[in-house]
Amino acid sequence: MANSLDIKKEGALDLLSLGALVHRLDPGIVPFRKATECKIHVSGGEFNVAANLSDCFRMNTGVATAMVDYPIGDLIAERVRAMGVKPFYKRFEHNGVNGPNMATVFSDRGFGVRAPVVFYNRSNEAAAQLKPDDFDWQAIFGSGVRWFHSGGIFAALSETTGEVIIAAMKAAKAAGAITSFDLNFRAKLWNLWGGEKKAQQVVRRIVENVDVIVGNEEDLQLGLGIPGPKVEKKSKLDPSTFFAMIDNVIEKFPHVKGVATTLREVHATHHHSWGAVAWLDGQTYVSPTADLYVHDRVGGGDGFASGFIYGLLSGEAPQEAVNLGWAHGALLTTFPGDTTMTTVEQVRAFAQGGSARIQR
């Protein structure tokens, strides 16, 4: 069945993302209090989707974001270029002492019974200072953008970032782009300036302009204030709770055409069961379930979103789009870092029931 998303056949960009670029320090399985070295990954919930679509799925993508002129900014900008993403930067000067800064995310990998620990240094973050008129949205969307994507992490950064998203969403809709938003509810970020109540005020205004929502039951409850059904959960992989909430979502936001999320049951830090579900135009779709041995779980959800969006942009049937998202998210957890290292051929093979047998 074709979906009712009226996706433009072509455009200068297949997808444009709006969000903060960050660098993530990763000491591996050693917790930070005992770390002696760490890897640097370039990331950002919104950027990851654009990077994955460009690098793995060979689409034309861009990112609108803040960039600080100092060595950490240079490091991040180099990775944006390497992933083939076209930047639309609002530039900030660093004063050499306290910013503005590109945010730092600290996260170890955990191991076995020990979960990963994530914390931030987002003080004086340049992206939090972005304002709606920092970008010429008319010009950006005027060149032809098929899909626009943003997310709840960027929305949570400051009083102005939600307004930036709303301005961009309105310009995207006016230009005929499909819009998506990953709820990505982060309590730590919202708690700084109003908590759940503030989150819902901001996010509801954003979602009024959104065609496709990415988010699980918890995201829908905390980020949108959608009541969850009183169901005893059989398993984290059971999609019935998620599907039961969709009616509440559509009642509040009748213009929303799709809602999708991953399902994850964590048996141990490096062993998960992994699935994905979507609701599109009144129909529900469920992926297969994979037994995952996880190298680095960060970015798996963005991996799903990018594969799912790729399927829809490519005109695949909704079930195939869900399976492509599920397959790409699964593969992404087998690599270090937050962005993809796989190819579209490997994703398609896995989505069609491929296995981990050696490819000779």
N, C-alpha and C positions, 0 to 999 in steps of 0.2 A: 504494500500500500504506500502510495506517495504521501509525503507529509505536507501539511498546509503551510509550512514555512515558505514564504515567497522569496527564495534566495536569488539574488542577482546572478546571472550567468557569468559575468566577468567584472573585473574592476582592477585598478592599479594595485590594490592590496586585497588579498583574500580575507585577512583578519588584521584588525588593529587592537592592541591591548592598551589599557591605561592602568598604571599602578607604580608602586615604588620598586626600584632596583635595590637589592641588598647583597651583601657578601656574607656567606655563612662559614664560620670557623668550625672545623670538624676534627676533633682529636681522635676519631675512631672509637674503639671500645673503651678507651681510657676516660674517666670522668674529668672535667676541667680542673678540679682541685688537685689532681695528680698529673695533669698533662705536661709534657715537655715539648710537644710539637703538634701542629695541626695543618690540615689541608684547607684551602680556601675555595669554596664553591660560589659561583655567582647565581643569584636566584631572585625570586619575587613571584608570588602566587600568580599574578597576572602576566608578567613577562614569560614565565615558564611555558604558558600555553602558546604564545607567539613563537618562542624558541623551538618548541617541539614540532609545531606545524611547519616551520621553515626547514629545520635540520633533518627530521625523519620523513615528513610527509611532502617535502619539496614544494611548499606553498609560499606565496609572497606575503610576508607579514611585517608589521611595524609595531613599535612601542612608543607611547607618549609618556614621558616621565621627567623627573628632575635629574640633573647631572651636575656634580660638583667638580670644579677644575682643581684637582690635586691627585697625588699618585693612586689613591684608592679608587677615585673616579676613573682614572685611566685604565686601571686593572679591569674594572667592571665594563667600561666601554669596549675594551678589546674583546671580551667574551661575547658582548652583544654583536659585534662585527663577525666574530667567528661562527656564531649561530645563524648568521645571514639575516638578522632582523634589522629593518630600517628604523633608525632612531629619530624621534621628534623630541629634542631635548629643550627644556627650560634650564638655562645654565646658571649656576651659582658660583660665586668666588669663595674659596676657603680662606679664613684669616690666618691660617698657620697655627692656631692655638686651639680654639674650641668650636670651629665649624663655619658654616653649616656642613653637616656630615652626610655621607652615605651610610645607611644603617648597618649595624653588625648583628647577625643572629649567631648565637652560640648553641651548638647542639651536639652532644655526644651520641654514640650509636646504641648505647645499652648493650646488653647481651643476655640471652636466656631469660631468667626470671627478672632481670634488671631492665626496666623500661628506659628509653631514651629521655634525656632531660633537655628542655629547650628554654632559653631565656634570651633577652635582647639588650642591646644598647642602642636605643633610638633617640638619644638626647640630641637636640638641635638638628633633627633630620631634615634635609632639604625637601624631600617629597612631601612632608607634612605642611610645608609652607606654600605649596602650590595653590593657585587661585584659578577660578573658572576662566578668566580672560588671559591666562598665561599661554594659551594655545589658540591658534586661528582655526577653530573647528570647521568653519565654512570651507576654508581652503583645503584642509586635510581630507574632509569627506567629499569635497567637490571633485577630487581626482578619482573618486570611485573606490568605495570600501564595501566589501560584501558582508562582513560580519564584524561587530564591535564587542569587545569583552572587557569586563572589569570585575572587581571583587571586594569582598568584605574586609580584607586586611587593609587595603588602601582606604576604604571608607572610614575605618576606625582610627586613622592616624591623627586627625585634627578636626576642628570646626569647619575647615574649608574643603577638605578632600571630598567629602560627600557631595558638596556643591559642584566640584569639578566634574565628578562622575555624572551628575544630573545634567549639567550643561552639555557634556559630550554625548550622553544618551539621546538628548533631544535633537542635537544636530545629526546624530546617526540615524534616528528615525526619520527625520525630515529628508535625509538623503537616500532613504530606502534600504539602509543596512539592517540586517538582523542583529538584535542585541542579546547578549547573555551576561549573567552575573553569577559568580560563585560566592555563595553566602559566607563561607570560610569564617565562621564565628570564632573570634579570639577574645575570650573574657579578659585576659590580662590587658589588652589594648583598650577595650571599651571601658574598663573599670577606672581608668585614669580620668575620664571626663563624663561620667553619667551612667555607666553600666548598661544593663539590659534594656532599661526603659529608653535611654538615649539611642541605643543601637536600633531598636525597633522603629523609633521616630524617623531616623535617617534612612534605614534600609527600606522601609515601606515606601518612602518617597522615591527612592531609586527604582524599586521594583515596578512602580507604576509605568515605567518606560521599558520594561524588560520582556522579551519574547521567551527566553529559555533560562530557567533557574537551575544552577547546580548546587546541590546541598542535601545532606542527610536529615533524618528526623530531628536530630538535636539542633542542627542549623536552622531548620524550619521553625522549631519551637522557640529557640533563644533569639535568633536574628529577626524573625518575622512575627513572633508572637502567635503562631498558628497552633491551636491546641492539638495535642497528640491524643490518639485514641487510648482508652484504658485497656490495653491488651497485655496479657502476660507474654513477654517475648519468648518464643520457642528457641530462637537462635538469632544471632546477629546477621545470619545469612538469609533469614526468612524475610522476604520483601513485603509481607502482608501489612505490617505496621506502616511502612513507608507509603504503600498504595492507599491505605485507609486515610492518610493525611491529605492526599491529593485533592479530594473533594473540598476540604477546608481551604486549601490554597486557591483553588479555582473560584470558590465562592467569593473570596476577598479580592482576587485579582483575575477577573474573567478573561482578560486579554492574554494571559500567559498560555503559550502553546505547548511548552515542554518543561518537564522537571526530570532531572537525572542525578544519580549518585552512585558511589561505590558502596559495597557491603564488605565489611572486613571483620573476621573473627581472629583475634590474636591468641594463638596457643602459647607462643613464646615470642620474645622480641624478634627472632629471626625465622619464625615459622607462623605463617598466616594462612587462613582460607580466604579467598578473594572472589568477589562477584560484583556485578553491577546491574542496575535497574533503571528503566526510564519510563516515563509516561509522556506520550506524544499524541495530541489530538484525540484524547479519549481512549487510546489503546495503551496497553501495558506490555513491556518487553523486559525479559530477564536474561542475563548472560549465562553461560556455563559457569561452573565454580572451579577455580584452580587452587591447587595446593602450592603455596608459595614458600620458597626458601629465600628470605629477604637479605640482601646485602646492605641496602640503605633505603629506608622506607620514605624518606622525605621526597615529596614531589610525585608520589604515586597517584594522588587524586587529580593533580594537574595533568598527569599523563593520561588519565582516563578522559578528562574534559577535552584535551586536544585531539585524541583519537576519535571521540564521539563527534566533535565539531567537524573534523576532517571528513568523517563518513557522510554527514549531512551536506557539507559543502560540495562533496563529490557526487551527490545525487544517489547515494546508496539507500537501500530500504532501511527503515528505522532499526530493525533487528540487527542488521549488519553493522550499522553505526554504533550500536551499543556494544556489539562484540569487538569491533575495532578499538573502541575506547578501553574496554576491559583488557584486551590483549596488550595494548600499548602500556597501560598502567602497570600490568603485571610485569612486563619486561623491564620497565623503568626501575622497578625496585631491585633489579639484579645488578645495577650499576652504581658506582659511587656518584655522588652529586645529585642535583635537583632536576637537571634537564636530561633529555634523551641521549642515548648512545646507540640506539638501534636503528634499523632501516625499515621503510614501509613494506619491503618484501618479507622481512622477518615477522612484522606485525600481522600481515595478511595470512602468512602460513600458520601462525599461532592461533589467530582468530578462527581459522578453518579447522581447528583441532590438531594443530601441529604438536610436536613433542620435543623433549630435550635430547632426542637422539642426535648424535654428532652429524654435522653436515659435511659430507666429504665431496 
